[in-house]
Amino acid sequence: SLVNSHRLVVTRLYSQETYNKLSSKTNNCVFLSRSKIKTKLIFPNSASLMSKNQMASKASLNGSYNESATDKSEQDAVACPQSNMKVVLVVAAALIDTQGRVLLAQRPEGKPMAGLWEFPGGKVEAGETPEFALCRELVEELNVQVQMEDLVPVTFASHSYEKFHLLMPVFACYKWRGAPAGMEEQSLKWVDANDLSQYPMPPADIPLLDAIQLVVQSRPLI
């Protein structure tokens, strides 16, 4: 959590005694007053971790900088470089029929990752919500109409490809108007939820399968 992240960094920058003076405990959670913290908090996606010299210059309370403790924190810390990749927001649907099957679409020839199977959807355009974009994409790709209130958020994918990072919320959908048809020359197939892993998929889609299977299993078949 955000609170735990704050606590983790501050305990590394200050001695335990000083940390106890700075912190106030409420409901077993530690909250720190911003006015009392005179150092930069480090989050997992920071471009780089603070150097030892920077820590020493920042730790001004009670001479609390401890070199040996900092050495240990440097050994334990895992650097997570900030990526300059473009983030692409797309949205996808798990259309689930009355038999508990999920609709998959096969990427057509001429597109990246052609031949792989995926959940229908597409890019969220500027000014669109994910729900609105998904309804639009389902009309364009499958010629089916879906109401935004019939979209149930299930999970999301966050995956780095070579040239961009993909962020994709996924919605379950049980109601639509029209019979799904491949409007972009893509093949479609209704697949039993337990068999989804048998179909080759883009790397971003594979981690979604467990959540989608749970959604299907938790809903009684009509």
Backbone torsions as a table, in degrees:
resi	resn	phi	psi	omega
1	SER	NA	168.7	179.7
2	LEU	-63.3	-40.3	179.4
3	VAL	-62.7	-45.5	179.8
4	ASN	-63.4	-35.2	178.4
5	SER	-63.8	-41.5	178.1
6	HIS	-62.7	-43.9	-176.3
7	ARG	-66.0	-40.4	-179.0
8	LEU	-59.4	-45.9	-177.4
9	VAL	-69.8	-43.8	-175.4
10	VAL	-66.1	-37.8	178.4
11	THR	-65.5	-25.3	177.7
12	ARG	-78.4	-28.8	-175.6
13	LEU	-91.0	-23.0	-177.5
14	TYR	-123.7	157.9	174.7
15	SER	-68.5	161.1	-178.9
16	GLN	-61.9	-37.7	-178.9
17	GLU	-62.8	-44.8	179.5
18	THR	-67.6	-38.8	179.4
19	TYR	-60.4	-41.4	179.9
20	ASN	-63.5	-34.2	178.7
21	LYS	-69.2	-35.0	-177.1
22	LEU	-76.8	-32.1	-169.5
23	SER	-92.7	153.5	172.4
24	SER	-126.6	134.9	-173.8
25	LYS	-98.1	129.4	177.6
26	THR	-137.5	120.6	179.6
27	ASN	52.9	43.2	177.4
28	ASN	66.0	9.1	175.7
29	CYS	-111.0	146.2	-178.5
30	VAL	-102.9	122.3	178.5
31	PHE	-115.8	134.4	-177.8
32	LEU	-110.3	135.9	177.0
33	SER	-73.3	128.3	-178.0
34	ARG	-61.1	-33.3	-177.0
35	SER	-67.6	-18.4	-177.4
36	LYS	-97.8	-7.6	-179.2
37	ILE	-99.9	120.5	-175.6
38	LYS	-115.0	39.2	178.3
39	THR	-145.5	163.0	-179.4
40	LYS	-80.9	131.2	176.3
41	LEU	-81.2	140.1	-176.4
42	ILE	-105.2	124.8	178.1
43	PHE	-109.0	160.9	-174.9
44	PRO	-56.0	-26.9	-177.6
45	ASN	-99.8	19.8	177.5
46	SER	-63.8	149.7	-178.5
47	ALA	-61.7	-35.8	177.7
48	SER	-158.3	157.8	178.1
49	LEU	-79.9	150.6	-178.8
50	MET	-66.9	134.9	-179.5
51	SER	-73.2	165.2	179.6
52	LYS	-60.3	-42.1	-179.4
53	ASN	-64.4	-38.0	178.9
54	GLN	-66.1	-39.2	178.4
55	MET	-63.2	-42.3	-177.8
56	ALA	-63.9	-39.5	-178.4
57	SER	-73.0	-26.6	-178.1
58	LYS	-84.7	-30.5	-175.4
59	ALA	-78.9	90.6	-173.4
60	SER	-106.5	-4.0	-176.1
61	LEU	-89.1	115.7	173.6
62	ASN	57.6	29.4	180.0
63	GLY	53.7	45.3	-167.5
64	SER	-86.9	-1.6	179.9
65	TYR	-65.9	129.2	-177.1
66	ASN	-124.7	110.6	-172.7
67	GLU	-64.8	-42.2	-177.6
68	SER	-65.6	-39.2	178.1
69	ALA	-65.1	-38.8	179.4
70	THR	-66.1	-38.5	177.4
71	ASP	-57.5	-42.5	-179.9
72	LYS	-65.8	-40.1	-179.7
73	SER	-64.7	-34.4	178.7
74	GLU	-67.0	-33.9	179.4
75	GLN	-71.7	-36.5	-177.5
76	ASP	-80.1	-28.1	-174.0
77	ALA	-68.4	144.6	176.4
78	VAL	-114.6	116.5	-178.7
79	ALA	-73.0	132.3	177.7
80	CYS	-121.8	91.0	-175.7
81	PRO	-59.3	142.0	176.5
82	GLN	-74.3	125.9	-178.8
83	SER	-84.7	143.2	175.0
84	ASN	-97.6	12.9	-180.0
85	MET	-64.7	148.5	172.4
86	LYS	-71.7	133.3	177.2
87	VAL	-94.3	124.1	-179.6
88	VAL	-107.8	121.4	179.8
89	LEU	-95.6	117.1	175.3
90	VAL	-125.2	171.3	-178.3
91	VAL	-141.8	148.2	-176.4
92	ALA	-140.2	159.4	-179.0
93	ALA	-125.3	140.6	167.3
94	ALA	-102.6	95.1	176.6
95	LEU	-77.0	123.1	-173.8
96	ILE	-119.3	123.2	-177.5
97	ASP	-89.3	-177.4	-174.9
98	THR	-69.6	-13.8	177.7
99	GLN	-96.4	4.4	-179.7
100	GLY	79.7	20.6	178.1
101	ARG	-94.9	153.6	-177.9
102	VAL	-115.4	138.3	-178.5
103	LEU	-84.2	127.3	174.2
104	LEU	-114.9	147.3	176.3
105	ALA	-119.6	137.4	179.5
106	GLN	-95.5	128.2	-178.9
107	ARG	-65.2	128.4	-174.5
108	PRO	-75.4	166.1	176.5
109	GLU	-61.4	143.8	179.3
110	GLY	95.9	-11.6	177.0
111	LYS	-104.4	155.4	174.7
112	PRO	-56.3	142.0	-179.8
113	MET	59.3	37.0	179.2
114	ALA	-57.8	140.3	178.7
115	GLY	93.6	-16.1	178.6
116	LEU	-82.6	153.7	-179.2
117	TRP	-98.9	144.2	-176.4
118	GLU	-148.9	171.0	174.9
119	PHE	-86.4	135.7	-176.7
120	PRO	-58.6	147.7	179.3
121	GLY	157.1	-162.5	-179.2
122	GLY	178.8	-167.5	-173.5
123	LYS	-73.7	140.9	173.2
124	VAL	-85.4	117.8	-178.5
125	GLU	-81.9	162.3	180.0
126	ALA	-56.2	132.5	178.5
127	GLY	87.0	-4.8	-179.5
128	GLU	-97.4	146.9	166.5
129	THR	-84.1	158.6	177.0
130	PRO	-57.1	-38.4	-179.2
131	GLU	-65.4	-44.5	179.3
132	PHE	-63.5	-44.4	-179.1
133	ALA	-60.9	-39.6	-178.8
134	LEU	-66.7	-42.6	177.0
135	CYS	-59.5	-42.0	178.5
136	ARG	-64.3	-45.8	-178.0
137	GLU	-63.7	-36.4	-179.2
138	LEU	-67.9	-31.4	174.0
139	VAL	-68.5	-46.1	-176.2
140	GLU	-69.0	-38.7	-175.4
141	GLU	-87.9	-37.2	-170.3
142	LEU	-120.9	-8.7	-176.8
143	ASN	60.3	38.9	174.5
144	VAL	-121.8	149.5	-179.7
145	GLN	-108.0	130.4	-178.8
146	VAL	-128.1	138.6	174.4
147	GLN	-86.9	140.8	-177.1
148	MET	-59.5	-33.3	-179.0
149	GLU	-70.9	-11.4	178.3
150	ASP	-93.5	3.5	177.7
151	LEU	-92.8	126.2	-177.7
152	VAL	-111.5	115.8	179.3
153	PRO	-64.3	132.9	-174.7
154	VAL	-117.5	-53.0	-175.0
155	THR	-162.4	-172.4	175.2
156	PHE	-151.5	158.3	176.0
157	ALA	-112.8	141.2	174.3
158	SER	-136.1	107.0	-170.9
159	HIS	-142.6	135.0	178.0
160	SER	-93.2	118.2	169.8
161	TYR	-93.2	-177.9	-173.7
162	GLU	-62.2	-40.1	-172.4
163	LYS	-115.3	-2.6	179.8
164	PHE	-159.9	163.3	175.3
165	HIS	-109.5	127.8	-176.1
166	LEU	-99.2	128.8	173.2
167	LEU	-119.5	121.2	-170.5
168	MET	-138.1	101.5	169.5
169	PRO	-69.4	146.3	-177.6
170	VAL	-124.6	133.9	-179.3
171	PHE	-118.7	143.0	169.9
172	ALA	-88.9	147.0	-179.3
173	CYS	-142.8	128.3	-178.6
174	TYR	-113.2	-9.7	-176.1
175	LYS	-129.9	131.7	175.0
176	TRP	-158.0	163.1	177.9
177	ARG	-110.7	131.4	179.8
178	GLY	103.0	162.6	177.6
179	ALA	-97.1	124.4	-178.4
180	PRO	-56.4	133.0	178.1
181	ALA	-140.1	145.8	-179.5
182	GLY	-76.0	96.5	-176.4
183	MET	-81.9	-9.8	-179.6
184	GLU	-120.1	32.1	177.8
185	GLU	64.2	22.0	176.5
186	GLN	-91.8	145.4	175.3
187	SER	-80.8	146.2	179.3
188	LEU	-121.3	150.2	177.8
189	LYS	-154.1	133.3	173.3
190	TRP	-85.7	125.8	-172.7
191	VAL	-126.1	135.2	173.7
192	ASP	-59.0	137.5	-175.3
193	ALA	-56.2	-34.1	-179.0
194	ASN	-74.1	-11.2	-178.0
195	ASP	-105.5	3.4	-176.0
196	LEU	-58.5	-36.1	-176.7
197	SER	-68.7	-10.9	179.4
198	GLN	-81.1	-7.1	-178.0
199	TYR	-105.1	126.8	179.7
200	PRO	-63.4	131.4	-175.0
201	MET	-131.1	162.6	171.6
202	PRO	-61.5	150.6	-177.3
203	PRO	-54.9	-33.1	-178.0
204	ALA	-69.7	-25.7	-175.4
205	ASP	-84.3	-27.9	-172.7
206	ILE	-58.6	-44.8	-179.2
207	PRO	-66.4	-10.3	-177.9
208	LEU	-80.2	-16.4	-168.3
209	LEU	-63.0	-42.5	-178.1
210	ASP	-60.1	-44.7	-179.4
211	ALA	-64.6	-40.3	-179.9
212	ILE	-68.4	-39.9	176.9
213	GLN	-61.7	-39.6	178.6
214	LEU	-64.1	-39.0	178.4
215	VAL	-63.0	-43.8	-179.9
216	VAL	-64.8	-44.1	-177.7
217	GLN	-68.2	-27.9	-177.1
218	SER	-83.2	-10.9	-178.9
219	ARG	-104.1	121.2	179.3
220	PRO	-60.9	139.4	177.8
221	LEU	-73.7	143.3	-178.6
222	ILE	-87.1	NA	NA
